[in-house]
Every structure is written in structure tokens, then in C-alpha cells.
């Protein structure tokens, strides 16, 4: 796993790695939903997974796709 994002819960601020712009849109959607859920629940427990499934039913698919892609990707075609 790499550093795609950072979330500051106290400041309610998200930082995204600019390399995400080169990833498929569903990966960016997953990252945004994931981090917004962290504003509700800090840990990756059942209280985290429930809203993930509520807001993005298929969240495990884009997570797997994102984790299979290289951090830096020079070729923009998919």
C-alpha cells in the first residue's frame, strides 16, 4: 500500500496525491469516499465499513484496482 492520501480529522482536511489524476475515475471516487468516512470514523472497523458500503456499495473493487496500480504511471492510457 502506498501513500495516496492523508486525512486530518481534527482540521477536517484531506490531501490527495496528485498521481491520483492519472488513475481511473472510480479509484479517485473510492479515495474521496474512504477519506470522508474517516471524518466519521477514524479506524477501519465495522463502524467504518458500514458507511463505506452505504455510500459506495462496490468499494472493494476500486480499492483492489488502485492497490494493483503503480504509484507513478507515465503512460496515461488505460
C-alpha positions as CSV (number, residue, x, y, z in Angstrom):
1,X,0.0,0.0,0.0
2,X,1.3,3.5,-0.8
3,X,0.5,7.0,0.2
4,X,-2.4,8.1,-2.0
5,X,-3.9,10.5,0.6
6,X,-3.8,11.9,4.0
7,X,-6.6,12.9,6.3
8,X,-6.5,15.3,9.2
9,X,-9.6,14.5,11.2
10,X,-9.3,17.5,13.6
11,X,-9.0,20.0,10.8
12,X,-11.4,18.1,8.6
13,X,-8.9,18.4,5.8
14,X,-8.0,15.9,3.0
15,X,-4.8,15.9,1.0
16,X,-4.6,13.8,-2.2
17,X,-1.6,12.6,-4.1
18,X,-1.5,14.4,-7.5
19,X,-0.7,11.0,-9.1
20,X,-4.4,10.1,-8.5
21,X,-5.2,12.3,-11.5
22,X,-3.7,9.6,-13.7
23,X,-5.8,6.8,-12.2
24,X,-9.2,5.6,-13.3
25,X,-12.1,7.8,-12.0
26,X,-13.5,5.0,-9.8
27,X,-10.2,5.0,-7.9
28,X,-10.5,8.7,-7.1
29,X,-14.1,8.2,-6.1
30,X,-13.1,5.4,-3.8
31,X,-10.4,7.6,-2.2
32,X,-12.7,10.5,-1.6
33,X,-15.5,8.3,-0.1
34,X,-12.9,6.5,2.0
35,X,-11.5,9.7,3.5
36,X,-14.8,11.3,4.0
37,X,-15.9,8.3,6.0
38,X,-12.8,8.7,8.1
39,X,-14.2,12.1,9.2
40,X,-16.9,9.9,10.8
41,X,-14.8,7.0,12.0
42,X,-11.0,7.0,12.4
43,X,-10.4,3.3,12.3
44,X,-11.0,0.6,9.7
45,X,-13.5,-1.2,11.8
46,X,-17.2,-2.2,11.3
47,X,-18.3,1.3,12.1
48,X,-16.1,2.4,9.2
49,X,-17.2,-0.4,6.8
50,X,-20.9,0.2,7.3
51,X,-20.9,3.8,5.8
52,X,-18.4,2.7,3.1
53,X,-21.0,0.2,1.9
54,X,-23.8,2.7,2.3
55,X,-22.1,5.4,0.2
56,X,-20.2,3.1,-2.2
57,X,-21.5,-0.4,-2.4
58,X,-18.7,-1.8,-4.5
59,X,-15.8,0.0,-2.7
60,X,-13.6,-3.2,-2.5
61,X,-13.3,-3.3,-6.4
62,X,-11.8,0.1,-6.9
63,X,-9.6,-0.4,-3.8
64,X,-8.2,-3.6,-5.3
65,X,-7.7,-1.8,-8.7
66,X,-5.9,1.1,-7.1
67,X,-3.7,-1.1,-5.0
68,X,-2.7,-3.0,-8.1
69,X,-1.6,0.1,-10.0
70,X,1.9,1.6,-9.7
71,X,2.2,4.9,-7.7
72,X,3.8,6.7,-10.6
73,X,2.4,5.9,-14.0
74,X,3.9,7.5,-17.1
75,X,1.5,6.2,-19.7
76,X,-1.9,7.9,-19.4
77,X,-3.8,5.3,-21.4
78,X,-5.6,2.5,-19.6
